[in-house]
Amino acid sequence: MNKSWIANGVTALNGFFGGLSMMFSLNGDFNTAAACIVAAVVADALDGRTARALGTAGPLGVELDSLCDDISFGIGAGVLIYAYQLHNLGIWGMMACALLGTLCAFRLARFNVKSDVVHGYFEGLPCPTTGVIIASYVMSGVRIWDWLACAFVVLLAFLMVSEVHYPDNKGASADQLHAKALFICLAMAAVCIILEWTTWAAAICAGYILFGMLNTYMNKRKMQRRANRRRRQIREKYEEE
């Protein structure tokens, strides 16, 4: 037996659970649909490790992984949040959820193209995080204002294709991790959990999402200050001459 089928089978489970999630969403069983997305995240986390352990990593697995990720965390998550809440907004809810699947596919394609260039961080919000925060929001039983939920889905979509850096938890980060940003995000998550404990998983995901935005902003400001200081030093040097 070709051992590559084992790792590819684990990858395919990701897409299977994503498709199953959509079926449960259409039947109105939202908690089971959300649980299927969480199961897809587990399969997504295990497939690469399985392939490396068996020594069967290859291009087929890479392409299959991207396709399954879009099924589960782009389209599947979009169908879930639409069926759970955004159907109340009609065409606007449809467009927001369709955008989620579309930009998830774009993000995955960019990731595959730039995998040899980007190291030490994720460029753009990881697709599984999008799936997890939507699933955990649904499982919490909380419903925020419809238009706010719609805006948040659109934000998730654009964050996936943004240049915001997110820690990849694979060792040393290519970016400086600012303690101030971490403290703000932990405080925000703690407040959400205190107000409604069932949101704990969604609050942790939201904290991670906010941390990437704040930390990227702080790093860009730091780089800008360095560049301004360097230009000022060069200008002062020429003026002295």
SERO-4910 file (N, C-alpha, C, O; in steps of 0.05 Angstrom, whole numbers):
BEGIN
 pado doro    nc1    nc2    nc3   cac1   cac2   cac3    cc1    cc2    cc3    oc1    oc2    oc3
  Met    A     17    -24      0      0      0      0     17     25      0     37     27     15
  Asn    A     11     44    -17     25     70    -18     18     86      7     -5     93     12
  Lys    A     38     91     24     33    104     49     23    133     46     12    144     65
  Ser    A     27    145     22     17    172     19    -13    174     21    -24    195     28
  Trp    A    -27    152     17    -56    152     19    -65    157     48    -87    166     53
  Ile    A    -48    149     67    -55    153     95    -56    183    102    -76    193    112
  Ala    A    -34    197     95    -34    226    100    -55    241     84    -68    259     94
  Asn    A    -58    233     58    -78    246     41   -106    240     51   -125    256     48
  Gly    A   -110    216     63   -136    209     75   -143    227     98   -166    235    102
  Val    A   -122    233    115   -126    251    138   -134    279    127   -151    292    138
  Thr    A   -120    288    106   -126    314     94   -154    314     83   -169    334     86
  Ala    A   -162    292     70   -189    291     58   -211    292     80   -233    301     75
  Leu    A   -204    282    104   -223    284    126   -230    313    132   -253    319    140
  Asn    A   -211    331    129   -216    359    132   -239    368    114   -259    379    123
  Gly    A   -237    361     88   -258    369     69   -284    354     75   -306    365     71
  Phe    A   -282    329     83   -306    313     90   -322    326    112   -346    330    111
  Phe    A   -308    334    134   -321    347    156   -332    374    148   -353    383    158
  Gly    A   -318    388    130   -328    414    120   -354    410    105   -373    425    108
  Gly    A   -355    390     87   -380    384     73   -402    376     91   -425    384     88
  Leu    A   -395    359    111   -415    350    131   -426    374    146   -450    375    153
  Ser    A   -408    393    153   -417    417    167   -438    432    151   -458    442    163
  Met    A   -434    434    125   -454    449    109   -481    435    109   -502    448    110
  Met    A   -481    408    108   -506    393    109   -521    398    135   -545    402    135
  Phe    A   -506    397    158   -519    402    183   -529    431    185   -549    436    197
  Ser    A   -514    450    174   -522    478    174   -549    481    159   -567    495    169
  Leu    A   -551    468    136   -576    469    121   -599    457    135   -622    464    131
  Asn    A   -593    437    152   -615    424    168   -620    438    194   -638    430    209
  Gly    A   -606    460    199   -611    476    224   -598    465    249   -603    474    271
  Asp    A   -580    445    246   -566    433    269   -540    448    272   -519    437    264
  Phe    A   -540    472    283   -517    490    282   -494    481    300   -471    484    292
  Asn    A   -500    470    323   -479    461    341   -463    438    329   -439    437    331
  Thr    A   -478    419    316   -464    397    303   -448    407    279   -425    397    274
  Ala    A   -459    426    265   -444    438    242   -418    451    251   -397    448    239
  Ala    A   -420    466    274   -397    479    285   -376    458    295   -352    462    291
  Ala    A   -386    436    307   -368    415    316   -354    402    293   -331    394    296
  Cys    A   -367    400    270   -354    389    246   -331    407    237   -310    397    228
  Ile    A   -334    433    239   -313    451    231   -289    448    250   -266    448    242
  Val    A   -295    445    276   -273    440    295   -259    413    289   -234    412    290
  Ala    A   -274    393    281   -262    367    273   -245    371    248   -224    358    246
  Ala    A   -253    388    230   -237    394    206   -211    408    214   -190    402    201
  Val    A   -212    425    234   -187    438    244   -168    417    254   -144    418    249
  Val    A   -178    397    269   -161    376    280   -148    360    257   -125    354    258
  Ala    A   -164    353    237   -154    338    214   -133    355    199   -112    344    191
  Asp    A   -138    381    197   -119    399    184    -92    400    199    -71    402    187
  Ala    A    -94    399    226    -70    401    242    -54    375    241    -30    375    245
  Leu    A    -67    352    236    -54    326    237    -43    317    210    -24    301    209
  Asp    A    -54    328    188    -46    317    162    -16    322    156     -2    304    146
  Gly    A     -6    346    161     22    352    156     40    335    173     61    326    164
  Arg    A     33    332    199     49    316    217     50    287    208     70    274    210
  Thr    A     27    277    199     25    249    189     43    246    165     57    226    163
  Ala    A     42    265    146     58    263    122     88    263    128    103    248    116
  Arg    A     96    281    146    124    282    153    133    257    168    155    248    164
  Ala    A    116    247    186    123    223    201    127    199    182    144    181    187
  Leu    A    110    197    161    112    175    142    131    180    119    137    163    103
  Gly    A    141    205    118    159    213     96    145    213     69    157    206     49
  Thr    A    120    222     69    104    221     44     95    249     35     77    251     18
  Ala    A    106    270     47     98    297     39    103    302      9    124    294     -1
  Gly    A     84    314     -4     88    318    -33     68    339    -43     52    349    -28
  Pro    A     70    346    -69     53    367    -81     24    360    -81      7    378    -79
  Leu    A     17    334    -83    -12    327    -83    -24    334    -56    -46    345    -55
  Gly    A    -10    329    -34    -20    335     -8    -23    365     -4    -42    374      9
  Val    A     -4    381    -15     -6    410    -13    -31    421    -26    -46    437    -15
  Glu    A    -36    411    -51    -60    421    -65    -85    411    -52   -105    427    -50
  Leu    A    -86    386    -43   -110    376    -30   -116    391     -4   -139    396      2
  Asp    A    -95    397     10    -98    412     36   -111    439     31   -129    447     46
  Ser    A   -102    453     10   -114    480      4   -143    477     -4   -160    493      5
  Leu    A   -150    458    -20   -177    454    -29   -196    448     -5   -217    459     -3
  Cys    A   -186    430     12   -202    422     36   -205    445     55   -226    449     68
  Asp    A   -184    461     58   -185    485     76   -207    504     67   -222    515     83
  Asp    A   -209    508     41   -229    527     31   -257    516     35   -276    530     41
  Ile    A   -260    490     31   -286    477     35   -295    481     64   -318    488     69
  Ser    A   -277    476     83   -284    476    111   -285    504    124   -304    511    137
  Phe    A   -264    520    119   -260    545    134   -269    569    118   -272    591    129
  Gly    A   -273    566     92   -283    588     76   -313    584     70   -330    599     80
  Ile    A   -319    564     54   -347    559     46   -363    548     69   -385    557     74
  Gly    A   -352    528     83   -367    515    105   -373    535    127   -396    536    137
  Ala    A   -353    551    135   -357    571    156   -377    592    147   -393    602    162
  Gly    A   -375    599    121   -394    619    110   -423    609    110   -441    624    117
  Val    A   -427    584    102   -454    572    103   -464    571    131   -488    576    136
  Leu    A   -447    564    150   -455    562    178   -465    589    189   -486    591    200
  Ile    A   -449    610    186   -456    635    197   -480    647    182   -496    662    194
  Tyr    A   -483    641    156   -507    650    142   -532    637    152   -552    650    157
  Ala    A   -531    610    155   -554    596    164   -561    603    193   -584    603    201
  Tyr    A   -540    608    209   -544    613    238   -556    641    242   -573    645    259
  Gln    A   -546    661    227   -554    689    233   -557    707    209   -576    722    207
  Leu    A   -538    706    190   -537    727    170   -558    724    148   -560    742    131
  His    A   -573    702    148   -596    701    130   -616    723    135   -633    729    118
  Asn    A   -615    734    160   -634    756    167   -628    781    150   -646    798    148
  Leu    A   -604    783    138   -597    807    123   -601    803     93   -594    821     77
  Gly    A   -612    781     85   -618    777     56   -593    776     39   -573    763     46
  Ile    A   -593    791     17   -571    791     -2   -545    800     10   -524    791      2
  Trp    A   -547    818     30   -522    828     42   -508    806     58   -484    804     58
  Gly    A   -524    790     72   -513    768     86   -501    747     67   -480    736     73
  Met    A   -515    743     44   -505    724     24   -478    733     14   -459    718     11
  Met    A   -476    759      7   -451    770     -5   -428    768     15   -405    762      7
  Ala    A   -433    774     41   -412    773     61   -401    744     63   -377    740     65
  Cys    A   -419    725     64   -411    697     68   -397    686     42   -379    670     44
  Ala    A   -407    694     19   -394    686     -6   -365    698     -7   -347    685    -17
  Leu    A   -362    722      3   -336    735      3   -317    720     20   -293    718     14
  Leu    A   -327    708     42   -310    692     60   -297    669     45   -273    664     48
  Gly    A   -313    654     30   -302    631     15   -284    640     -7   -264    627    -12
  Thr    A   -290    662    -20   -274    671    -43   -246    680    -33   -226    672    -45
  Leu    A   -245    697    -13   -220    707     -3   -204    686     12   -179    688     14
  Cys    A   -217    666     23   -203    644     35   -188    629     13   -164    621     17
  Ala    A   -200    625    -10   -186    611    -32   -163    628    -42   -141    617    -48
  Phe    A   -166    654    -43   -145    672    -51   -121    671    -32    -98    669    -40
  Arg    A   -127    670     -6   -107    669     14    -91    643     12    -66    643     15
  Leu    A   -105    621      8    -91    595      5    -73    594    -19    -52    583    -18
  Ala    A    -83    605    -41    -67    606    -66    -41    623    -61    -20    615    -70
  Arg    A    -44    645    -48    -21    662    -42     -1    648    -24     23    650    -27
  Phe    A    -12    634     -4      5    619     15     22    598      0     46    595      5
  Asn    A     10    584    -19     25    563    -34     46    576    -51     68    565    -54
  Val    A     40    599    -63     60    612    -80     83    624    -64    106    623    -74
  Lys    A     78    634    -40     98    647    -24    109    630     -2    123    641     16
  Ser    A    104    605     -2    113    587     20    143    587     23    153    582     45
  Asp    A    158    592      1    187    592      3    198    619     11    222    622     15
  Val    A    181    639     12    190    667     18    182    675     46    199    688     60
  Val    A    158    669     55    148    678     81    155    657    102    147    634    100
  His    A    170    665    122    178    647    144    176    661    170    180    685    172
  Gly    A    169    646    191    169    657    218    142    670    226    139    680    248
  Tyr    A    123    672    207     97    683    213     78    676    191     86    667    169
  Phe    A     52    679    196     31    676    176     25    703    164     21    722    179
  Glu    A     25    705    138     17    730    125    -13    729    120    -22    714    103
  Gly    A    -27    745    135    -56    744    133    -67    724    154    -53    707    163
  Leu    A    -92    728    161   -104    711    181   -106    682    172   -116    677    150
  Pro    A    -96    663    187    -97    634    178   -127    626    175   -144    633    191
  Cys    A   -132    611    154   -160    603    148   -172    586    171   -196    590    177
  Pro    A   -157    568    183   -169    553    205   -179    570    228   -199    564    241
  Thr    A   -165    593    233   -174    611    254   -201    623    248   -218    626    265
  Thr    A   -205    629    222   -231    639    213   -253    619    219   -274    626    229
  Gly    A   -247    593    212   -267    572    217   -272    569    247   -296    565    255
  Val    A   -251    569    263   -254    565    292   -270    587    305   -288    581    321
  Ile    A   -265    612    298   -279    634    312   -309    634    304   -325    640    321
  Ile    A   -315    627    280   -343    626    272   -357    602    286   -379    605    296
  Ala    A   -343    579    286   -354    556    299   -358    561    329   -379    553    340
  Ser    A   -338    572    342   -340    577    371   -361    598    378   -374    597    398
  Tyr    A   -364    618    360   -386    638    364   -413    625    363   -430    631    379
  Val    A   -417    607    344   -443    593    341   -447    575    365   -469    575    376
  Met    A   -427    561    374   -430    542    396   -434    557    423   -444    545    442
  Ser    A   -426    582    424   -430    598    449   -459    604    453   -467    609    476
  Gly    A   -475    604    432   -504    610    434   -509    640    435   -533    648    437
  Val    A   -488    656    434   -492    685    434   -498    695    406   -488    685    386
  Arg    A   -515    716    404   -520    729    378   -517    759    382   -533    772    395
  Ile    A   -497    770    369   -493    799    369   -511    811    348   -525    797    333
  Trp    A   -511    837    346   -528    851    326   -521    841    299   -497    837    292
  Asp    A   -541    836    282   -537    824    255   -517    839    238   -499    826    226
  Trp    A   -519    865    237   -501    881    220   -473    880    231   -453    882    216
  Leu    A   -470    879    257   -443    876    269   -431    849    262   -407    848    256
  Ala    A   -447    828    263   -437    802    256   -429    801    226   -409    789    219
  Cys    A   -445    815    209   -438    816    181   -412    831    176   -395    822    160
  Ala    A   -408    853    190   -384    869    188   -360    852    197   -338    854    185
  Phe    A   -363    836    218   -342    820    228   -334    798    208   -310    792    204
  Val    A   -354    786    195   -348    766    174   -333    779    151   -314    767    141
  Val    A   -340    803    143   -326    817    121   -297    823    131   -278    820    115
  Leu    A   -294    831    156   -267    836    167   -250    811    166   -227    812    158
  Leu    A   -262    788    174   -247    763    173   -238    757    144   -215    748    140
  Ala    A   -255    762    125   -249    756     97   -225    772     88   -206    762     76
  Phe    A   -225    798     94   -203    815     85   -178    811    101   -156    815     91
  Leu    A   -180    804    126   -157    798    142   -141    774    131   -117    773    132
  Met    A   -156    755    119   -143    732    108   -124    739     85   -104    726     81
  Val    A   -132    759     69   -115    767     46    -98    792     52    -86    803     34
  Ser    A    -98    800     77    -83    824     85    -54    817     88    -45    794     84
  Glu    A    -37    837     95     -9    833    100     -4    834    130     19    838    139
  Val    A    -24    831    146    -21    830    175     -6    804    182    -12    783    171
  His    A     13    806    200     29    783    208     18    770    233     12    784    253
  Tyr    A     15    744    232      5    729    255     26    708    264     37    695    246
  Pro    A     31    705    290     51    685    299     43    657    289     19    650    290
  Asp    A     63    642    280     57    615    270     62    593    291     58    569    285
  Asn    A     72    602    314     76    583    336     95    560    328     92    537    337
  Lys    A    114    566    311    133    545    302    162    552    310    181    543    297
  Gly    A    164    567    332    191    574    341    195    604    340    176    620    344
  Ala    A    220    613    335    227    641    335    211    656    314    209    647    291
  Ser    A    199    679    322    183    694    303    201    714    288    221    724    299
  Ala    A    194    719    263    209    738    247    203    767    256    217    785    249
  Asp    A    181    770    271    173    796    281    178    799    311    178    779    325
  Gln    A    181    823    320    181    827    349    153    825    359    134    836    348
  Leu    A    150    810    381    124    807    394    122    827    417    137    825    436
  His    A    104    845    415    102    867    434     84    859    458     61    851    455
  Ala    A     96    861    482     81    854    507     56    872    510     36    862    521
  Lys    A     58    897    502     35    915    505     11    905    489    -11    905    498
  Ala    A     16    896    464     -5    886    447    -17    860    459    -41    857    459
  Leu    A      0    843    470     -9    819    483    -26    825    507    -47    812    511
  Phe    A    -18    844    523    -34    851    547    -61    862    540    -81    854    552
  Ile    A    -63    879    519    -88    890    510   -107    868    502   -131    868    508
  Cys    A    -97    849    487   -113    827    476   -122    808    498   -145    799    497
  Leu    A   -105    802    516   -112    785    539   -133    798    556   -152    785    566
  Ala    A   -131    824    560   -150    839    576   -178    839    562   -198    835    575
  Met    A   -178    843    535   -203    843    520   -216    815    522   -240    813    527
  Ala    A   -200    794    519   -211    767    520   -222    761    548   -243    749    551
  Ala    A   -208    771    569   -217    766    596   -244    780    602   -261    768    615
  Val    A   -247    804    592   -272    819    595   -295    804    582   -316    801    594
  Cys    A   -291    794    558   -312    780    543   -320    754    558   -343    748    561
  Ile    A   -300    740    569   -305    715    583   -320    721    609   -339    706    617
  Ile    A   -313    743    623   -327    750    648   -356    758    642   -374    750    658
  Leu    A   -361    772    621   -388    781    614   -405    757    605   -429    756    612
  Glu    A   -393    738    590   -408    715    581   -388    692    577   -374    691    557
  Trp    A   -387    674    597   -366    653    598   -367    634    574   -347    622    566
  Thr    A   -391    631    561   -393    613    539   -378    622    514   -374    607    495
  Thr    A   -369    648    515   -355    658    492   -324    654    495   -309    666    479
  Trp    A   -316    638    513   -287    636    520   -270    628    495   -249    640    490
  Ala    A   -280    609    479   -264    601    456   -264    623    434   -243    629    423
  Ala    A   -287    635    429   -288    657    410   -272    681    420   -259    695    404
  Ala    A   -271    686    446   -256    708    457   -226    704    454   -211    723    448
  Ile    A   -217    679    457   -189    673    453   -181    677    424   -160    689    418
  Cys    A   -198    668    406   -193    672    377   -193    701    370   -176    710    355
  Ala    A   -212    716    381   -213    745    376   -188    759    386   -178    777    373
  Gly    A   -178    750    409   -154    761    420   -130    756    402   -114    774    398
  Tyr    A   -128    732    390   -107    726    371   -109    743    346    -89    753    336
  Ile    A   -133    747    337   -138    763    313   -130    792    318   -116    804    302
  Leu    A   -138    803    341   -131    830    348   -101    834    352    -89    854    345
  Phe    A    -89    813    365    -60    815    370    -44    818    344    -26    834    343
  Gly    A    -51    803    324    -37    805    298    -39    833    287    -19    844    277
  Met    A    -63    845    289    -67    872    279    -50    893    294    -36    909    283
  Leu    A    -52    891    321    -37    910    338     -7    907    336      7    926    333
  Asn    A      2    882    336     30    876    335     43    885    309     65    895    308
  Thr    A     28    880    287     38    889    260     39    919    259     59    930    249
  Tyr    A     19    933    270     19    962    270     43    972    287     57    991    278
  Met    A     48    960    310     70    969    327     97    964    313    115    981    315
  Asn    A    100    942    299    125    936    285    129    956    262    152    964    257
  Lys    A    108    963    248    111    982    226    118   1009    236    134   1023    224
  Arg    A    106   1017    259    114   1043    271    143   1043    279    157   1063    276
  Lys    A    152   1021    290    180   1019    299    199   1021    275    219   1035    277
  Met    A    192   1008    253    208   1009    229    208   1037    218    229   1047    208
  Gln    A    185   1050    219    183   1078    209    200   1097    225    214   1114    214
  Arg    A    200   1093    252    217   1110    269    246   1106    263    262   1125    263
  Arg    A    254   1081    258    282   1075    252    290   1088    226    312   1099    223
  Ala    A    272   1086    206    278   1098    180    280   1129    183    298   1141    170
  Asn    A    262   1141    198    264   1170    202    289   1178    217    301   1199    210
  Arg    A    297   1162    236    322   1168    251    346   1165    233    365   1182    235
  Arg    A    346   1145    216    368   1141    197    370   1165    178    392   1174    172
  Arg    A    347   1174    167    347   1196    149    357   1222    163    371   1238    151
  Arg    A    348   1225    188    357   1249    203    387   1249    208    400   1270    207
  Gln    A    398   1225    214    426   1223    219    442   1229    193    463   1243    195
  Ile    A    432   1220    171    446   1225    145    444   1254    138    464   1266    129
  Arg    A    421   1267    143    418   1295    138    437   1312    155    449   1331    146
  Glu    A    438   1305    181    456   1320    199    485   1316    192    501   1335    195
  Lys    A    492   1293    182    520   1288    173    527   1306    150    549   1317    150
  Tyr    A    509   1308    130    514   1325    107    515   1354    115    531   1370    104
  Glu    A    498   1362    134    498   1391    142    524   1398    157    534   1420    154
  Glu    A    535   1379    172    561   1384    185    584   1387    165    603   1402    170
  Glu    A    582   1372    143    603   1373    123    601   1399    107    617   1404     89
***
